[in-house]
Amino acid sequence: MADKSTFTPEEWSVLLQGVMAAGIAVTAAEPSGLWGMLKEGMASSRTLLQGKGGTDTTSLTTAIVEGFESSEGRKVAREGLEARLKGAKPEEIKARCIDTVREAAEIVEAKAPSDAAAFKGWLLQISQSVAEAAKEGGFLGFGGTSVSDAEKATVAEISSALKVA
């Protein structure tokens, strides 16, 4: 049963960053304006919390959610992701986030292989929830599509990075 003690502090930081990056990559693919970004952020948070008490909960996902419940864990995740994204142009943010998701999955595969499938599924669900959170391309809430082509492509890229079908 993997938990925080299974990983080095650096690895743990990458796991926390990967959870955040799964949602940020989709938002960066096609920013949705202020309300859309708020909806996407709430969707990411809601799906993150399902890692502790959802149907596919593992000791690892529970530990990660507990990490985000502490100010120290949020700080570690935020500062690590800020360092990764520092100086990135808007079009580079998505790629860097996907790389972070891939790195987090590789760490879990190496250190906690029995938790890898659930962890990767959770990250993919976070990205899918963000993609579905706000309509894209509409005007004042009318029209638009539920999931844009850019968001679909980003979710597919995340799925590929995670090596899930």
C-alpha positions in Angstrom: 0.0 0.0 0.0 1.7 3.1 -1.2 1.6 6.4 0.6 3.8 9.5 1.0 6.5 7.5 2.7 6.9 5.3 -0.4 8.4 8.3 -2.3 11.3 10.7 -1.9 10.2 14.3 -1.2 11.1 15.2 -4.8 9.0 12.4 -6.2 6.1 13.3 -3.9 6.3 16.8 -5.2 6.0 15.6 -8.8 3.0 13.4 -7.9 1.2 16.5 -6.4 2.3 18.6 -9.4 1.0 15.9 -11.8 -2.5 16.0 -10.3 -2.6 19.8 -10.8 -1.1 19.6 -14.3 -3.7 17.1 -15.5 -6.3 19.9 -15.3 -4.1 22.8 -16.2 -3.1 21.2 -19.5 -6.7 21.1 -20.6 -7.4 24.6 -19.5 -4.3 25.8 -21.3 -5.3 24.0 -24.5 -8.3 26.4 -24.9 -8.8 29.0 -22.3 -12.5 29.6 -21.6 -12.6 33.1 -20.2 -13.0 33.9 -16.6 -16.2 31.9 -15.9 -15.0 28.9 -17.9 -11.7 28.9 -16.1 -13.5 29.0 -12.7 -15.7 26.1 -13.8 -12.7 24.1 -15.0 -10.8 24.8 -11.7 -13.8 23.7 -9.7 -14.2 20.5 -11.8 -10.5 19.7 -11.3 -10.8 20.2 -7.5 -14.0 18.1 -7.3 -12.5 15.2 -9.2 -9.3 15.5 -7.2 -11.3 15.0 -4.0 -12.9 11.8 -5.4 -9.4 10.3 -4.9 -10.3 10.1 -1.3 -13.6 8.2 -1.0 -14.5 7.6 -4.6 -15.0 4.2 -6.1 -11.4 3.7 -7.3 -9.8 5.1 -4.1 -6.4 3.7 -3.2 -4.1 4.4 -0.3 -2.0 6.5 -2.7 -4.8 8.6 -4.0 -6.1 9.1 -0.5 -2.6 10.2 0.6 -2.4 12.7 -2.3 -5.7 14.2 -1.5 -4.6 14.5 2.1 -1.5 16.2 0.8 -3.7 18.8 -0.9 -5.7 19.2 2.3 -2.6 20.6 4.0 -1.2 24.1 3.3 2.2 22.5 3.1 1.2 20.1 0.4 -0.5 22.8 -1.6 2.6 24.9 -1.3 4.8 22.1 -2.5 2.6 21.4 -5.5 2.2 25.1 -6.4 5.8 26.0 -6.1 7.0 23.0 -8.0 4.5 23.6 -10.8 5.4 27.3 -10.9 9.1 26.4 -11.3 8.2 24.0 -14.2 6.1 26.6 -15.9 8.4 29.7 -15.3 9.1 31.5 -18.5 6.8 29.3 -20.5 4.9 30.9 -23.4 1.2 30.2 -23.3 1.5 27.5 -26.0 4.3 25.7 -24.0 2.2 25.4 -20.8 0.1 22.5 -22.1 3.2 20.5 -23.2 5.0 21.1 -19.9 1.9 20.0 -18.0 1.6 16.8 -20.0 5.3 16.1 -19.4 4.6 16.5 -15.7 1.7 14.1 -15.8 3.8 11.6 -17.7 6.6 11.9 -15.1 4.2 11.4 -12.2 2.8 8.3 -13.8 6.3 6.9 -14.4 7.2 7.5 -10.8 4.1 5.6 -9.6 4.7 2.8 -12.1 8.3 2.4 -10.7 7.6 2.7 -7.0 4.0 1.6 -6.6 3.0 -0.5 -9.6 -0.1 -2.0 -7.9 -1.5 1.6 -7.6 -0.4 2.8 -11.1 -3.6 1.9 -13.0 -5.9 3.6 -10.5 -3.6 6.7 -10.3 -3.4 7.1 -14.0 -7.2 6.6 -14.4 -7.7 9.3 -11.7 -5.4 11.7 -13.6 -7.3 11.0 -16.9 -10.6 11.6 -15.1 -9.4 14.9 -13.8 -8.5 16.0 -17.3 -11.8 14.8 -18.7 -13.8 16.5 -16.0 -12.0 19.8 -16.8 -12.7 19.4 -20.5 -16.4 18.9 -19.8 -16.7 21.7 -17.3 -17.4 24.7 -19.6 -18.7 25.2 -23.1 -16.3 26.5 -25.6 -16.9 28.9 -28.4 -20.3 30.2 -27.3 -21.5 33.7 -26.6 -23.0 34.7 -23.2 -23.6 31.1 -22.4 -25.4 30.2 -25.7 -24.1 27.9 -28.3 -20.6 26.5 -28.3 -19.5 22.9 -27.7 -19.3 20.9 -24.5 -15.7 19.8 -25.3 -13.7 21.6 -28.0 -11.5 19.8 -30.5 -8.4 21.3 -28.7 -9.6 19.9 -25.4 -10.4 16.5 -26.9 -6.9 16.4 -28.4 -5.3 17.4 -25.1 -7.2 14.6 -23.2 -6.0 12.2 -25.9 -2.4 13.4 -25.4 -2.7 12.9 -21.6 -4.2 9.4 -22.2 -1.2 8.6 -24.4 1.3 10.1 -21.9 -0.3 7.9 -19.2 -0.3 4.8 -21.5 -4.0 4.1 -20.9 -6.4 3.1 -23.6 
